[in-house]
Amino acid sequence: SPTGIPQYNGKPKKKHGCLKGCLISVMAVVLIIVGIVLLWPDGPRNIELARGKTIEKTSVDQAGGIIDAGEIKIDIPEDAFAKKTSFKIKTREIKEHHFGDAFIPITPVFSIDNNDRRSTEPMTVTIPIDIEDDEFAMAFYYNKDGSLEPLPLIYQDSSQIVAATTHFSDIVASKISIEELMALDIDTGFRPEIDDWSFANYGSQISPGGHCAGQSVSMAYYYNELKAAGDPGLHAIFDNNTQQVKTPQFDRDDSLGIRLASVMQKEGDWDGYHFVFLREQIHRQKYVSDRQMYYAFAYSMHLTGEPQMMGIFVREANPEEEIKLSAGHAIVIYRIAQGTMYVADPNFPGNANLTIPLNGEVLGPYVSKTSANKPDRLYNSYSLIGKTAIFDYSKMAGLFSEMNKSTQESKIGNGLFGGTSYSIIVDIDKNGNYVLAKNPELVVFDEETKNKIKNKYETDPDAPADWDKQDYMIIVLSAGASNQGHVRLYSGTTELARKQTQSNTNMVLFVPIRGGVNDIGMAFYDRGTVVIDGDTYYDDNIIHFHRIKVENGEVDLTGNWEGTFQFIDAGGLMDYAQWVGEIIAKGMMQGLAPAFGVDMPSDEEISQAVRNSIEVNEEAFEPFPMTVNLSRIDKQNYDATITITTDVESIYETRAKYRDGKLYFTMVFEDGSAAEFTMNLYDNNVLAGEFEIKLTLFQSVTGESILYR
């Protein structure tokens, strides 16, 4: 906790039950499971392979060409590679696999090495197969981490599979009985309102026609990679950017996510070759029937356990069979059951009632739109986009690393979006000049400072008529901010005003503020146009949203504050259990392995088995009631009585300190561990923030708390 804050031991009136202990099950039980699991390790070696055999070595230049290795054929279009690229293809027979009964490999694993070069145009891969009419087959990547990943399906019949990709690794084809596939209830665990973004697909300055593909691929990435690693659900975590108070009915303040989706839309060229490829190679010719597409999604989700991204179009055909495609859109399929595909649609965040039915041989139709503020369209053409096959996933990790930063610190979209620079007059110096704070996130006005600013502007012709009665904050927008667009001013989520911005001169905004803490928001917009199917739409395209906490005069937090606390990340506790489990498991296996006649597992296999065996009590991540009673000692310090309720009620007494818009306090438990709280004050009546419980020098458990006056 911050220096200077007194630390007091908590005085629990009743012993708390499962504040920490309920997070993870009894270690002894875990270790029994570990011992069993280690005998059948299921780590990265999900396929046991024979020695490889080279079947082709060649190269292609900028002109492209066809590599026909007999067992596999690769069609490389012109300009796919800027320079000569070598290819080496090996086959490796499958000795054994651990993917279950639904994975029936019908080819060896093809290891294709082209020095990890990604093509700028999608390539097609044709694999000869031999399956029955009542079977379905697909091609999959077999990744280095031991996972499977579907390749976008272009064509499939009983004798061949044609798939698309822009990069190579190991590829294998597998089949399944159609009867078995149709009987499956496939649920990846992804849920709208938990795992989708919290904002709608309205578009932005750099993606005025919408950012549906960037939004879909990024929420699938977050679920597959970050949530799977222990991060909380996407929907709430970045609502209102990095602010602790969430605004689920107001999505313009989700600008970091909007910018991330827009960058993915633009840099991924989703409006360019990706959708051109989908139109020309899949949707236009209708090589893959709706029923086959249903099979492709079902099989992909069953084998990977991951939601899959779908590209959709409106497809029209006249009697001469000339096909017209329009209104491209991207969505995520997260569950399939009884002939129904469940949809997460960027146009309708949080809506769990969207589906695409398989009616006989026809999917849908599905009603959506190109972006959230455009007319409804009846979609009837569908494709599996895949995960990394035609998209470079590597960009995503860097973008999400910027999501936990403030809107001023985050670099997402910098250099692509227009400027949103602003300054605030925070004082008048001794020479009568303005003192400006550039892009501040916190501004504090005391009475002396307010009076100096009021006196300076008293005779200014632009000052509001009630300047002498109402407190105002003065914002100076830099010339060129918003590129001839406008800025919308908010108090919380309530709009105060809209002002046209100027391209050639600074602009002064007078923002009314009340006593105490004000939560002022600024949304920057650019005026743009987008043409869809020949119709021109004029949109206000968002650039960014900034929040400024304004502390106007003295703040008194005295009184009762009621709300909840909630564990968010138990990764530290998981790591601690992992560390202990590995030590004991290694000792156990040194005796067990010889006794059972098996090889001693590797450190990697032991680590994976321990991780898989740790059981987390999900109930511990539900919100628990919390009450804080504050009694003021002086301007900054308070006596605090904290009541928390898990399975029993616990009461702690401590000291709290308020400084620069934040309240700090620490609860010390009976075992000596402590929960350190940092709470932000919003609009005088909400305290929201985070807490951390230190377990060891390097491990901790974190969570969030929100309290209302």
Secondary structure, 3 states (H helix, E strand, C coil): CCCCCCCCCCCCCCCCCCCCHHHECCHHHHHHHHHHHHCCCCCCCCEEECCCEEEEEEEECCCCEEEECCCCEEEECCCCCCCCEEEEEEEECEEEECCCCCCEECCCEEEEECCCCCCCCCEEEEEECCCCCCEEEEEEEECCCCCEEECCEEEECCCEEEEEECCCCEEEEEEEEHHHHHCCCEECCCCCCCCCCCCCCCCCCCCCCCCHHHHHHHHHHHHHHHHCCCCCCHHHHCCCCCCCCCCCCCCCCCHHHHHHHHHHHHHCCHHHHHHHHHHHHHHCCCCCCHHHHHHHHHHHHHHHCCCEEEEEEEEEECCCCCEEEEEEEEEEEEEEECCEEEEECCCCCCCCCCEEEEECCEECCEEECCCCCCCCEEECEEEECCCCCCCCCHHHHHHHHCCCCCCCCCCCCCCCCCCCCEEEEEEECCCCCEEEEECCCEEEECHHHHHHHHHHHCCCCCCCCCCCCCCEEEEEECCCCCCCCEEEEEECCEEEEEEECCCCCCEEEEEECCCEEEEEEEEEEEEEEEEECCEEEEEEEEEEEEEEEEEECCCCCCEEEEEEEEEEECHHHHHHHHHHHHHHHHHHHHHHHHHHCCCCCCHHHHHHHHHHHCCECHHHHCCEEEEEEEEECCCCEEEEEEEEECCCEEEEEEEEEEECCEEEEEEECCCCCEEEEEEEEECCCEEEEEEEEECCCCCEEEEEEEEEC
